[in-house]
Structures are given as structure tokens and as C-alpha cells.
Amino acid sequence: MAEIGRALDLSRQAVHALHLRGMPVHSVEAAHAWRLAHLDPARRKAGDFDRELSIRQRLAQAQALMSAAADALTGGNEPAFAALVPALREAMREIPEPARDRLLLDVAVMDRLVAPEREMIEACEAEDRVAAEVAGAPAPTVPGSEDLAAMGAFWYSLAAGEGFTAAFRHLEDAAEGVAA
């Protein structure tokens, strides 16, 4: 009962009262399922278990779409890949930012999802190198390993279709952390 209370963010007394009403106490999952089926949602306290369950469901959906997109690319099925892209992007956006690193990404799929943005960034970088060379300034530097998490979040945002504004926020947040 104590384990169920901790998992569902309930007091010992609340677990006991619910058990008297018929809630099973042999597993957290069974207790959670009973609460979903028998308690009014407006009166049911949403706890960490509910949030984690929702995150797991979103991750599973995104993972299934990522795998299907990878299979379509591997099989050379461009129409199937193109058909999966909108749902995959939406599923990726649905994952809360702190949990995004739990999604197993396929490199080939990610490369395809960010290809237009990558080409645009590479063209801008080339222009910046030329401008720096002409001005006699040092060439722009490549981010170091300390920036890897921010760069991963940046590319994830682009792949999810969140756009440059959302993606650059991750780099700005990392820069603020370095400045502090």
C-alpha cells in the first residue's frame, strides 16, 4: 500500500479508503486502472504516475512512427515515408521537452526531416566564412562538446517541425547558461 501511495501520490489514508471501496492493492498498475475506471476525473488527483504513463504512451507512438519511417527509407518507399512525416512530426512535438532524449532517433530519418533547414544553415555558414575571410576576421567556430545537448535539442525541434524560432531557443538557453 505504501508503494501504491508513493507511485500515485496518495496518502496512506487515501490508499486505505480507496482499498475499502474496492481498489486492488496488488500492483500500482492495477490500482491506477481501478482509479481511472471508478473515480470521477474532476475529483481524481493527477499524479506523477499519470504524467509518466502519458509520456510513455507518447514515446511509444513516436517510436513506432520513427521505426515505420526508417523501414520506409530502408525499403526505398518514398511515398510511404512522405505519408508518415506529418504524423511523425506531430508525435515528436507531443513529447514534453524533458522526455525527448528518451526517443530513439533514426539517423537517416532525422537527416531527411532536417534536410531543408540543414542546407539553409550550411549556405549561411559558407557565406559567413567568406565574409570573415574578406574582412580578415577569424572563421566562425564549430560548437564544442559542451554544446551537444543544446545542439541535439535544436535539431530535434527542427525535425519535429517546430521551426527556427523554437530551435534557436535551445541554443540561446545554452549560451545563457555559459554566460552565467
Residue frames as a rotation matrix with the C-alpha (Angstrom) as fourth column:
MET 1
0.565 0.825 0.000 0.00
0.825 -0.565 0.000 0.00
0.000 0.000 -1.000 0.00
ALA 2
0.378 -0.509 -0.773 2.87
0.182 -0.778 0.601 2.35
-0.908 -0.368 -0.201 0.75
GLU 3
-0.681 -0.653 0.331 4.35
0.406 0.039 0.913 1.72
-0.610 0.756 0.239 -2.71
ILE 4
-0.130 0.736 0.665 1.00
0.965 -0.059 0.254 2.48
0.226 0.675 -0.703 -4.34
GLY 5
0.715 0.395 -0.577 0.69
0.584 -0.791 0.182 5.65
-0.384 -0.467 -0.796 -2.31
ARG 6
-0.097 -0.845 -0.526 4.13
0.103 -0.535 0.839 6.86
-0.990 0.027 0.138 -3.41
ALA 7
-0.754 -0.232 0.615 3.56
0.578 0.210 0.788 5.95
-0.312 0.950 -0.024 -7.07
LEU 8
-0.087 0.835 0.544 0.11
0.877 -0.195 0.439 7.55
0.473 0.515 -0.715 -7.27
ASP 9
-0.803 -0.319 0.503 0.98
0.080 -0.894 -0.441 10.48
0.590 -0.314 0.744 -4.98
LEU 10
0.330 0.939 0.091 -1.64
-0.176 -0.034 0.984 9.50
0.927 -0.341 0.154 -2.40
SER 11
-0.238 -0.334 0.912 -1.53
-0.949 -0.122 -0.292 9.44
0.209 -0.935 -0.288 1.37
ARG 12
-0.977 -0.140 -0.161 -1.64
-0.092 0.957 -0.276 6.14
0.193 -0.255 -0.948 3.24
GLN 13
-0.560 0.828 0.018 -5.13
-0.036 -0.003 -0.999 7.04
-0.828 -0.560 0.031 4.45
ALA 14
0.044 0.568 -0.822 -6.34
-0.901 -0.333 -0.278 7.73
-0.432 0.752 0.497 0.88
VAL 15
-0.586 -0.310 -0.749 -4.97
-0.642 0.741 0.195 4.38
0.494 0.595 -0.634 -0.34
HIS 16
-0.970 0.238 0.044 -6.69
0.142 0.707 -0.693 2.60
-0.196 -0.666 -0.720 2.56
ALA 17
-0.269 0.924 -0.272 -10.02
-0.344 -0.356 -0.869 4.38
-0.900 -0.140 0.414 1.89
LEU 18
-0.008 0.219 -0.976 -9.85
-1.000 -0.023 0.003 3.53
-0.021 0.976 0.219 -1.80
HIS 19
-0.865 -0.332 -0.375 -8.96
-0.336 0.940 -0.057 -0.07
0.372 0.077 -0.925 -0.99
LEU 20
-0.740 0.656 0.148 -12.10
0.095 0.320 -0.942 -0.28
-0.665 -0.684 -0.300 1.17
ARG 21
0.120 0.786 -0.607 -14.06
-0.648 -0.401 -0.647 0.96
-0.752 0.471 0.461 -1.88
GLY 22
0.833 0.265 0.486 -12.62
0.070 0.820 -0.568 -1.87
-0.549 0.507 0.665 -3.99
MET 23
0.627 -0.666 -0.403 -9.29
-0.749 -0.375 -0.546 -0.62
0.213 0.645 -0.734 -5.35
PRO 24
0.866 -0.396 -0.306 -6.85
0.399 0.915 -0.054 -3.51
0.301 -0.075 0.951 -5.80
VAL 25
0.752 -0.637 0.171 -3.55
-0.633 -0.624 0.457 -3.13
-0.185 -0.452 -0.873 -3.99
HIS 26
0.676 -0.511 0.530 -1.54
0.377 0.859 0.347 -5.97
-0.633 -0.035 0.773 -5.50
SER 27
-0.261 -0.803 0.536 0.10
0.953 -0.125 0.277 -3.66
-0.156 0.583 0.798 -8.09
VAL 28
-0.562 -0.030 -0.826 0.45
0.090 -0.996 -0.025 0.02
-0.822 -0.089 0.563 -8.89
GLU 29
-0.967 0.166 -0.192 -0.85
-0.215 -0.136 0.967 -0.58
0.135 0.977 0.167 -12.42
ALA 30
-0.476 0.834 -0.278 -3.99
0.714 0.551 0.431 -2.32
0.513 0.007 -0.859 -11.16
ALA 31
-0.180 0.371 -0.911 -4.66
0.790 -0.497 -0.358 0.43
-0.586 -0.784 -0.204 -8.61
HIS 32
-0.763 -0.155 -0.627 -4.16
-0.169 -0.889 0.425 3.09
-0.623 0.430 0.653 -11.28
ALA 33
-0.881 0.468 -0.076 -6.51
0.059 0.267 0.962 1.31
0.470 0.842 -0.263 -13.71
TRP 34
-0.262 0.811 -0.523 -9.16
0.954 0.300 -0.013 1.00
0.146 -0.502 -0.853 -10.98
ARG 35
-0.351 0.084 -0.933 -8.90
0.430 -0.870 -0.240 4.71
-0.832 -0.485 0.269 -10.16
LEU 36
-0.940 -0.018 -0.341 -9.30
-0.280 -0.531 0.800 5.62
-0.196 0.847 0.494 -13.83
ALA 37
-0.703 0.683 -0.199 -12.38
0.262 0.509 0.820 3.41
0.661 0.525 -0.537 -14.14
HIS 38
-0.053 0.738 -0.673 -14.08
0.913 0.309 0.267 4.25
0.404 -0.600 -0.690 -10.82
LEU 39
-0.201 -0.042 -0.979 -13.24
0.704 -0.701 -0.114 7.81
-0.681 -0.712 0.171 -9.82
ASP 40
0.852 0.509 0.122 -14.66
0.480 -0.666 -0.571 11.00
-0.209 0.545 -0.812 -11.29
PRO 41
0.119 -0.882 0.457 -11.79
0.889 -0.110 -0.444 12.63
0.441 0.459 0.771 -13.27
ALA 42
0.272 0.031 0.962 -12.60
-0.085 -0.995 0.057 16.01
0.959 -0.097 -0.268 -11.70
ARG 43
0.838 0.096 0.537 -12.12
-0.533 -0.071 0.843 14.55
0.120 -0.993 -0.008 -8.23
ARG 44
0.813 -0.581 0.033 -9.10
0.574 0.810 0.124 12.40
-0.098 -0.082 0.992 -9.08
LYS 45
0.622 -0.686 -0.378 -5.73
-0.398 -0.692 0.602 13.91
-0.674 -0.224 -0.704 -8.32
ALA 46
0.903 -0.406 -0.140 -3.35
0.009 0.345 -0.939 13.64
0.429 0.846 0.316 -11.28
GLY 47
0.726 -0.675 0.127 0.00
-0.175 -0.002 0.985 12.45
-0.665 -0.737 -0.120 -10.04
ASP 48
-0.136 -0.904 -0.405 3.45
-0.826 -0.122 0.550 11.70
-0.546 0.410 -0.730 -11.36
PHE 49
-0.539 -0.027 0.842 2.30
0.180 0.973 0.147 8.20
-0.823 0.231 -0.519 -12.36
ASP 50
0.553 0.809 0.199 -0.38
0.455 -0.093 -0.885 9.70
-0.698 0.580 -0.420 -14.66
ARG 51
0.651 -0.372 -0.662 2.15
-0.619 -0.765 -0.179 12.05
-0.440 0.526 -0.728 -16.24
GLU 52
-0.446 -0.877 0.179 4.72
-0.629 0.449 0.635 9.29
-0.637 0.171 -0.752 -16.71
LEU 53
-0.203 0.464 0.862 2.11
0.463 0.821 -0.333 6.99
-0.863 0.332 -0.381 -18.24
SER 54
0.828 0.517 -0.218 1.11
0.111 -0.531 -0.840 9.74
-0.550 0.671 -0.497 -20.68
ILE 55
0.251 -0.829 -0.500 4.76
-0.861 -0.427 0.277 10.35
-0.443 0.360 -0.821 -21.60
ARG 56
-0.561 -0.468 0.683 5.34
-0.197 0.877 0.439 6.63
-0.804 0.112 -0.584 -22.16
GLN 57
0.281 0.750 0.598 2.32
0.561 0.377 -0.737 6.45
-0.778 0.543 -0.315 -24.46
ARG 58
0.867 0.007 -0.499 3.54
-0.313 -0.771 -0.555 9.43
-0.388 0.637 -0.666 -26.46
LEU 59
-0.138 -0.988 -0.074 7.04
-0.818 0.071 0.571 7.98
-0.559 0.139 -0.818 -26.68
ALA 60
-0.375 0.048 0.926 5.68
0.216 0.976 0.037 4.63
-0.901 0.213 -0.377 -27.86
GLN 61
0.698 0.689 0.197 3.63
0.387 -0.132 -0.912 6.31
-0.603 0.713 -0.359 -30.58
ALA 62
0.673 -0.517 -0.530 6.57
-0.684 -0.708 -0.177 8.42
-0.283 0.481 -0.830 -31.77
GLN 63
-0.339 -0.844 0.415 8.89
-0.586 0.535 0.609 5.40
-0.736 -0.037 -0.676 -31.65
ALA 64
0.030 0.437 0.899 6.51
0.476 0.785 -0.397 3.33
-0.879 0.440 -0.184 -33.77
LEU 65
0.939 0.334 -0.084 6.29
0.112 -0.526 -0.843 6.12
-0.326 0.782 -0.532 -36.35
MET 66
0.312 -0.910 -0.274 10.09
-0.849 -0.396 0.350 6.62
-0.427 0.123 -0.896 -36.31
SER 67
-0.420 -0.450 0.788 10.59
-0.152 0.891 0.428 2.88
-0.895 0.060 -0.443 -36.94
ALA 68
0.422 0.655 0.627 8.00
0.579 0.338 -0.742 2.85
-0.698 0.676 -0.236 -39.72
ALA 69
0.895 -0.149 -0.420 9.68
-0.362 -0.793 -0.491 5.87
-0.260 0.591 -0.764 -41.36
ALA 70
-0.111 -0.988 0.103 13.09
-0.779 0.151 0.609 4.15
-0.617 -0.013 -0.786 -41.09
ASP 71
-0.226 0.101 0.969 11.65
0.304 0.952 -0.028 1.00
-0.925 0.288 -0.246 -42.66
ALA 72
0.812 0.570 0.128 10.15
0.328 -0.264 -0.907 3.06
-0.483 0.778 -0.401 -45.50
LEU 73
0.586 -0.673 -0.452 13.51
-0.762 -0.647 -0.025 4.73
-0.276 0.359 -0.892 -46.17
THR 74
-0.348 -0.743 0.571 15.40
-0.493 0.663 0.563 1.45
-0.797 -0.085 -0.597 -45.99
GLY 75
-0.090 0.425 0.901 12.93
0.557 0.771 -0.308 -0.09
-0.826 0.474 -0.306 -48.43
GLY 76
-0.935 -0.340 0.105 13.15
0.283 -0.533 0.798 2.88
-0.215 0.775 0.594 -50.78
ASN 77
-0.148 0.968 0.205 9.44
0.961 0.092 0.259 3.59
0.232 0.235 -0.944 -50.33
GLU 78
-0.943 -0.301 0.144 9.42
0.282 -0.949 -0.139 7.39
0.179 -0.091 0.980 -50.68
PRO 79
-0.273 0.899 0.342 5.60
-0.230 -0.406 0.884 7.72
0.934 0.163 0.317 -50.84
ALA 80
0.458 0.415 -0.786 5.24
0.600 0.508 0.618 5.80
0.656 -0.754 -0.016 -47.55
PHE 81
-0.452 -0.692 -0.564 7.94
0.892 -0.335 -0.304 7.93
0.022 -0.640 0.768 -45.92
ALA 82
-0.878 0.137 0.459 6.29
-0.007 -0.962 0.274 11.14
0.479 0.237 0.845 -47.12
ALA 83
0.102 0.994 -0.050 2.94
-0.033 0.054 0.998 9.94
0.994 -0.100 0.038 -45.79
LEU 84
0.333 -0.035 -0.942 4.44
0.847 0.450 0.283 9.23
0.414 -0.892 0.180 -42.35
VAL 85
-0.602 -0.760 0.247 6.24
0.582 -0.629 -0.515 12.56
0.547 -0.166 0.821 -41.96
PRO 86
-0.228 0.513 0.828 3.31
-0.399 -0.825 0.401 14.71
0.888 -0.239 0.393 -40.74
ALA 87
0.805 0.560 -0.196 2.24
-0.091 0.442 0.892 12.17
0.586 -0.700 0.407 -38.10
LEU 88
0.240 -0.811 -0.533 5.85
0.879 0.414 -0.235 11.62
0.411 -0.412 0.813 -37.01
ARG 89
-0.617 -0.466 0.635 6.49
0.233 -0.878 -0.418 15.35
0.752 -0.110 0.650 -36.62
GLU 90
0.187 0.779 0.598 3.29
-0.538 -0.428 0.726 15.75
0.822 -0.458 0.339 -34.61
ALA 91
0.824 0.089 -0.560 4.17
0.316 0.747 0.584 12.78
0.470 -0.658 0.588 -32.37
MET 92
-0.191 -0.965 -0.183 7.64
0.836 -0.062 -0.545 14.25
0.514 -0.257 0.818 -31.79
ARG 93
-0.506 0.061 0.861 6.12
-0.187 -0.982 -0.040 17.62
0.842 -0.181 0.508 -30.83
GLU 94
0.533 0.844 0.055 3.76
-0.296 0.126 0.947 15.91
0.793 -0.521 0.317 -28.37
ILE 95
0.333 -0.496 -0.802 6.67
0.804 0.593 -0.033 14.61
0.492 -0.634 0.596 -26.26
PRO 96
0.997 0.010 -0.081 7.47
0.056 -0.811 0.582 17.04
-0.060 -0.584 -0.809 -23.42
GLU 97
0.574 -0.818 0.014 10.96
-0.535 -0.388 -0.751 18.54
0.620 0.424 -0.660 -23.72
PRO 98
0.047 -0.646 0.762 12.43
-0.971 0.150 0.188 16.84
-0.235 -0.749 -0.620 -20.62
ALA 99
0.306 0.151 0.940 11.49
-0.184 0.978 -0.097 13.42
-0.934 -0.143 0.327 -22.05
ARG 100
0.829 0.107 -0.550 12.61
-0.543 -0.087 -0.835 13.97
-0.137 0.991 -0.014 -25.65
ASP 101
-0.165 -0.970 -0.177 16.00
-0.980 0.181 -0.081 12.39
0.111 0.160 -0.981 -25.05
ARG 102
-0.312 0.124 0.942 14.19
-0.404 0.880 -0.250 9.09
-0.860 -0.459 -0.224 -24.39
LEU 103
0.811 0.576 -0.098 13.05
-0.300 0.267 -0.916 8.78
-0.501 0.772 0.390 -28.01
LEU 104
-0.092 -0.835 0.542 15.38
0.336 0.486 0.806 6.56
-0.937 0.257 0.236 -30.02
LEU 105
0.488 0.230 -0.842 16.12
-0.547 -0.671 -0.500 8.53
-0.680 0.705 -0.201 -33.17
ASP 106
0.483 -0.326 0.813 16.99
0.715 0.683 -0.150 7.02
-0.506 0.654 0.563 -36.53
VAL 107
-0.321 -0.737 -0.595 19.85
0.218 -0.669 0.711 8.96
-0.921 0.099 0.376 -38.14
ALA 108
-0.862 -0.007 0.507 18.59
0.507 0.015 0.862 8.53
-0.014 1.000 -0.009 -41.71
VAL 109
0.152 0.983 0.102 15.08
0.947 -0.174 0.271 9.67
0.284 0.056 -0.957 -40.77
MET 110
0.431 -0.045 -0.901 16.41
0.540 -0.787 0.297 12.67
-0.723 -0.615 -0.315 -38.83
ASP 111
-0.669 -0.735 -0.108 18.66
0.311 -0.409 0.858 13.62
-0.675 0.541 0.502 -41.74
ARG 112
-0.617 0.505 0.603 15.67
0.701 0.006 0.713 13.62
0.357 0.863 -0.357 -44.08
LEU 113
0.389 0.843 -0.371 13.46
0.921 -0.338 0.195 15.56
0.039 -0.417 -0.908 -41.66
VAL 114
0.502 -0.255 -0.826 16.00
0.283 -0.854 0.436 18.38
-0.817 -0.453 -0.357 -41.27
ALA 115
-0.114 -0.636 0.763 17.47
0.937 0.187 0.295 18.35
-0.330 0.748 0.575 -44.80
PRO 116
0.423 0.266 0.866 15.96
0.677 -0.729 -0.107 21.69
0.603 0.631 -0.488 -45.97
GLU 117
0.997 -0.047 0.067 16.99
-0.080 -0.716 0.694 23.50
0.015 -0.697 -0.717 -42.79
ARG 118
0.420 -0.899 0.125 20.47
0.439 0.322 0.839 21.92
-0.794 -0.297 0.530 -42.84
GLU 119
0.016 -0.388 0.921 21.02
0.995 -0.083 -0.052 23.09
0.097 0.918 0.385 -46.43
MET 120
0.715 0.315 0.625 19.93
0.299 -0.945 0.134 26.60
0.633 0.090 -0.769 -45.49
ILE 121
0.912 -0.407 -0.045 22.24
-0.078 -0.281 0.957 26.66
-0.402 -0.869 -0.288 -42.46
GLU 122
0.191 -0.884 0.426 25.18
0.744 0.413 0.526 25.31
-0.641 0.217 0.736 -44.48
ALA 123
0.226 -0.059 0.972 24.65
0.829 -0.512 -0.224 28.03
0.511 0.857 -0.067 -47.11
CYS 124
0.918 0.138 0.371 24.63
-0.058 -0.880 0.472 30.70
0.392 -0.455 -0.800 -44.39
GLU 125
0.696 -0.717 0.018 27.76
0.181 0.200 0.963 29.25
-0.694 -0.668 0.269 -42.80
ALA 126
0.079 -0.662 0.746 29.53
0.984 0.173 0.049 29.33
-0.162 0.729 0.665 -46.16
GLU 127
0.501 0.172 0.848 28.56
0.439 -0.895 -0.078 32.99
0.746 0.411 -0.524 -46.59
ASP 128
0.988 -0.121 0.094 29.79
-0.140 -0.468 0.873 33.76
-0.062 -0.876 -0.479 -43.07
ARG 129
0.410 -0.891 0.193 33.16
0.615 0.426 0.663 32.08
-0.673 -0.153 0.723 -43.77
VAL 130
0.049 -0.351 0.935 33.60
0.936 -0.310 -0.166 34.11
0.348 0.883 0.314 -46.97
ALA 131
0.729 0.295 0.618 32.60
0.128 -0.945 0.300 37.35
0.673 -0.139 -0.727 -45.22
ALA 132
0.895 -0.443 -0.053 35.02
0.032 -0.054 0.998 36.62
-0.445 -0.895 -0.034 -42.37
GLU 133
0.177 -0.850 0.496 37.80
0.891 0.353 0.287 35.85
-0.419 0.390 0.820 -44.83
VAL 134
0.212 -0.021 0.977 37.20
0.710 -0.684 -0.169 39.09
0.672 0.729 -0.130 -46.77
ALA 135
0.832 0.182 0.524 37.11
-0.167 -0.818 0.551 41.11
0.529 -0.546 -0.650 -43.53
GLY 136
-0.192 -0.979 -0.073 40.23
-0.286 0.126 -0.950 39.39
0.939 -0.162 -0.304 -42.21
ALA 137
0.129 0.333 0.934 38.31
-0.989 -0.024 0.145 38.14
0.070 -0.943 0.326 -39.18
PRO 138
-0.831 -0.399 0.388 38.71
-0.457 0.887 -0.067 34.66
-0.317 -0.233 -0.919 -37.69
ALA 139
-0.592 0.611 -0.526 36.48
-0.253 0.479 0.840 32.00
0.766 0.630 -0.129 -39.18
PRO 140
0.269 0.762 0.589 33.36
-0.901 -0.017 0.434 31.06
0.341 -0.647 0.682 -37.19
THR 141
-0.767 -0.585 0.263 33.93
-0.641 0.678 -0.359 28.20
0.031 -0.444 -0.895 -34.77
VAL 142
-0.181 0.646 -0.742 32.14
-0.123 0.734 0.668 24.89
0.976 0.212 -0.053 -34.54
PRO 143
0.525 0.425 0.737 30.29
-0.761 -0.154 0.631 24.29
0.382 -0.892 0.242 -31.23
GLY 144
-0.597 -0.801 0.052 32.22
-0.698 0.486 -0.526 22.24
0.396 -0.350 -0.849 -28.70
SER 145
-0.602 0.321 -0.731 31.16
0.296 0.940 0.170 19.09
0.742 -0.114 -0.660 -26.90
GLU 146
-0.883 0.288 -0.371 29.70
0.307 -0.244 -0.920 21.14
-0.356 -0.926 0.127 -24.04
ASP 147
-0.536 0.690 -0.487 27.04
-0.740 -0.661 -0.122 22.31
-0.406 0.295 0.865 -26.50
LEU 148
-0.966 0.086 -0.246 25.96
-0.083 0.792 0.605 18.81
0.247 0.604 -0.758 -27.61
ALA 149
-0.553 0.815 -0.172 22.74
0.714 0.357 -0.603 18.71
-0.430 -0.456 -0.779 -25.57
ALA 150
-0.087 0.498 -0.863 21.69
-0.155 -0.862 -0.482 22.12
-0.984 0.092 0.152 -26.87
MET 151
-0.649 -0.190 -0.737 22.54
-0.738 -0.080 0.670 21.12
-0.186 0.979 -0.088 -30.44
GLY 152
-0.938 0.348 -0.012 20.55
0.341 0.925 0.168 17.89
0.069 0.154 -0.986 -30.05
ALA 153
-0.225 0.888 -0.400 17.53
0.584 -0.206 -0.785 19.86
-0.780 -0.410 -0.473 -28.80
PHE 154
-0.306 0.027 -0.952 18.00
-0.546 -0.824 0.152 22.33
-0.780 0.566 0.267 -31.68
TRP 155
-0.854 -0.094 -0.512 17.93
-0.501 0.413 0.760 19.58
0.140 0.906 -0.400 -34.35
TYR 156
-0.756 0.654 -0.034 15.08
0.623 0.703 -0.344 17.73
-0.201 -0.281 -0.938 -32.61
SER 157
-0.160 0.714 -0.682 12.97
0.115 -0.673 -0.731 20.92
-0.980 -0.195 0.026 -32.73
LEU 158
-0.423 -0.047 -0.905 13.65
-0.816 -0.414 0.403 21.31
-0.394 0.909 0.137 -36.44
ALA 159
-0.969 0.038 -0.243 12.86
-0.084 0.877 0.472 17.65
0.231 0.478 -0.847 -37.13
ALA 160
-0.567 0.799 -0.199 9.62
0.687 0.326 -0.649 17.97
-0.454 -0.505 -0.734 -35.18
GLY 161
-0.239 0.464 0.853 8.63
0.794 -0.412 0.446 20.88
0.558 0.784 -0.270 -37.39
GLU 162
0.352 0.370 -0.860 8.72
0.868 -0.473 0.152 23.46
-0.350 -0.800 -0.487 -34.59
GLY 163
0.828 -0.020 0.560 10.63
0.356 -0.752 -0.555 25.93
0.432 0.659 -0.616 -36.75
PHE 164
-0.080 -0.977 0.196 13.75
0.486 -0.210 -0.848 28.01
0.870 0.028 0.492 -36.31
THR 165
0.070 0.130 0.989 12.37
-0.610 -0.779 0.146 30.19
0.789 -0.614 0.025 -33.50
ALA 166
0.902 0.301 0.311 11.80
-0.430 0.540 0.723 27.20
0.050 -0.786 0.617 -31.22
ALA 167
0.721 -0.670 -0.177 15.04
0.586 0.726 -0.360 25.54
0.369 0.156 0.916 -32.31
PHE 168
-0.087 -0.813 0.576 17.22
0.206 -0.580 -0.788 28.61
0.975 0.050 0.218 -31.67
ARG 169
0.599 0.355 0.717 15.71
-0.608 -0.381 0.697 28.97
0.521 -0.854 -0.012 -28.20
HIS 170
0.950 -0.266 -0.165 17.68
0.313 0.818 0.482 25.87
0.007 -0.510 0.860 -27.19
LEU 171
0.107 -0.964 0.244 20.94
0.820 -0.054 -0.570 27.42
0.562 0.261 0.785 -28.35
GLU 172
0.017 -0.035 0.999 20.13
-0.246 -0.969 -0.030 30.71
0.969 -0.245 -0.025 -26.63
ASP 173
0.902 0.349 0.256 19.34
-0.341 0.210 0.916 28.86
0.266 -0.913 0.308 -23.39
ALA 174
0.656 -0.730 -0.189 22.73
0.750 0.660 0.054 27.09
0.085 -0.177 0.980 -23.60
ALA 175
-0.127 -0.710 0.693 24.52
0.501 -0.648 -0.573 30.38
0.856 0.274 0.438 -24.28
GLU 176
0.400 0.336 0.853 22.85
-0.509 -0.692 0.512 31.96
0.762 -0.639 -0.106 -21.25
GLY 177
0.994 -0.042 -0.097 23.99
0.101 0.652 0.751 29.03
0.032 -0.757 0.653 -19.12
VAL 178
0.241 -0.967 0.085 27.59
0.903 0.192 -0.384 29.50
0.355 0.169 0.920 -20.29
ALA 179
-0.089 -0.242 0.966 27.43
0.079 -0.969 -0.235 33.26
0.993 0.055 0.105 -19.64
ALA 180
0.773 0.418 0.477 26.13
-0.439 -0.189 0.878 32.69
0.457 -0.888 0.038 -16.12
